[in-house]
Amino acid sequence: MTKIPGFAKPSMRNMLHVIARLALSLVFISGGWIKIAGTENWIRFLVNGGIPAAGLVLFMIILVELGGGLMVLFGLQTRKATLLLLGLMGVETIVSQFSGLPETEFLTGISLISKNVAIMGGLLDLYLHAPGKWSVEALESMGKTCRKSLVNSHIRIV
């Protein structure tokens, strides 16, 4: 495996983790805000697609997109967030891409599915490799380690 100069440095890897989390999270955060801004249109879209309890479903989608997106952005319970977002992406990909799509837009549907699959690949990678050292999870982990070492040093002193 060829190493690219500069990318082997821990600081560069940590920065790339942040950039990857930012890129993935923006997809979901912006998607959630777009759905909030166009709630009536989205409810109509869901109703026309035969989705029952469209208002509740839209609320849940917005909650997962905004909440999961923010959790990924900050690296907070990242694996749980990625699982939620993966589930949402999977369902959205299956349910919405071809529902009512005219035959003339078939290739557009394929392109949209390909983009969803690519985003799902990024989420899987994030799930497997965690959020990196520049995240809330890493700070929490450092805090636990510090508390544990303080407790252990206190026990030795006494």
Sequence and secondary structure as in RCSB ss.txt:
>XXXX:A:sequence
MTKIPGFAKPSMRNMLHVIARLALSLVFISGGWIKIAGTENWIRFLVNGGIPAAGLVLFMIILVELGGGLMVLFG
LQTRKATLLLLGLMGVETIVSQFSGLPETEFLTGISLISKNVAIMGGLLDLYLHAPGKWSVEALESMGKTCRKSL
VNSHIRIV
>XXXX:A:secstr
    TTTTSHHHHHHHHHHHHHHHHHHHHHHHHHHHHTHHHHHHHHHHTT SSHHHHHHHHHHHHHHHHHHHHHT
SSHHHHHHHHHHHHHHHHHHHSSTT  GGGHHHHHHHHHHHHHHHHHHHHHHHH S SSSHHHHHHHHHHHHHHH
HHHHHHH 
